């Protein structure tokens, strides 16, 4: 993350022009670790269409509770600041790529 990105708040990031996929995770969570290579594949295939943001629920409890995160991993896809899709559990790369295509303008 570059310096400019660090200065953006969560709400500024999710309101960007690009779709934003937020991965709410925890370091201790086994299924969360399974999401890492899946998200890397999605980023490699759709980098120009989406921004992926990982949020550690233990370190960011305020953001996590404001979105009612009760289980990890939970993925939320934002378009112009609004959640357009949400799912808990491990989600495959093809499904995520299909969602990205579906929510493109």
C-alpha positions in Angstrom: 0.0 0.0 0.0 1.5 3.3 -0.9 1.4 6.4 1.3 -1.5 8.0 -0.4 -3.7 4.9 0.0 -2.9 4.8 3.7 -4.4 8.2 4.1 -7.8 7.2 2.7 -10.5 6.2 5.1 -12.5 3.0 4.6 -15.6 5.0 3.5 -13.5 6.9 0.9 -12.1 3.7 -0.5 -15.5 2.0 -0.9 -17.0 5.1 -2.6 -14.4 4.9 -5.4 -15.3 4.6 -9.1 -14.0 1.0 -9.1 -15.8 -1.9 -7.6 -14.3 -2.7 -4.2 -14.2 -6.2 -2.8 -13.7 -6.2 1.0 -12.5 -9.4 2.7 -13.2 -9.3 6.4 -10.8 -11.8 7.9 -8.9 -12.8 11.0 -5.3 -14.1 11.3 -6.5 -17.1 13.3 -9.1 -18.2 10.8 -8.3 -21.3 8.7 -10.8 -20.6 5.9 -9.6 -17.0 5.7 -6.1 -18.3 4.8 -7.7 -20.2 1.9 -9.1 -16.9 0.5 -5.6 -15.4 0.0 -4.6 -17.3 -3.2 -8.2 -16.9 -4.5 -8.1 -13.2 -4.1 -4.6 -13.0 -5.7 -6.1 -14.8 -8.7 -9.0 -12.4 -8.9 -6.6 -9.5 -8.6 -4.4 -10.9 -11.4 -7.4 -11.3 -13.7 -9.4 -8.2 -12.9 -7.0 -5.7 -11.5 -8.2 -2.8 -13.7 -11.9 -3.4 -12.7 -11.7 -3.9 -8.9 -9.9 -3.0 -5.8 -9.5 -5.6 -3.1 -9.3 -4.5 0.5 -8.5 -6.9 3.4 -9.9 -5.9 6.8 -8.7 -7.7 9.9 -11.8 -7.9 12.2 -9.7 -8.0 15.3 -7.9 -4.8 14.5 -10.8 -3.0 12.9 -13.7 -3.8 15.2 -15.6 -0.6 14.5 -15.8 -1.1 10.8 -16.5 -4.8 11.2 -19.4 -4.2 13.6 -20.8 -1.4 11.5 -21.3 -4.0 8.7 -22.6 -6.7 11.1 -19.7 -9.0 10.5 -20.3 -12.1 12.6 -18.3 -14.7 10.8 -15.1 -14.7 8.9 -14.3 -14.7 6.1 -17.1 -12.4 5.0 -16.8 -10.8 1.5 -18.7 -7.7 0.6 -18.7 -6.2 -2.9 -19.2 -2.4 -2.9 -20.2 -0.3 -5.9 -20.1 3.5 -5.4 -20.1 3.0 -1.6 -23.1 0.6 -1.6 -22.9 -3.1 -0.8 -24.2 -5.0 -3.9 -23.3 -8.5 -2.8 -22.3 -10.2 0.5 -21.3 -13.7 1.4 -19.7 -15.5 4.4 -17.3 -18.4 3.8 -14.8 -19.3 1.1 -15.8 -18.1 -2.3 -14.2 -19.4 -5.5 -12.3 -17.2 -8.0 -14.7 -17.9 -10.9 -17.7 -16.8 -8.8 -16.0 -13.6 -7.8 -14.9 -12.8 -11.4 -18.5 -13.4 -12.5 -19.8 -11.1 -9.9 -17.3 -8.4 -10.9 -18.5 -8.7 -14.6 -22.1 -8.6 -13.5 -21.7 -5.4 -11.5 -19.5 -3.5 -14.1 -21.3 -0.6 -15.6 
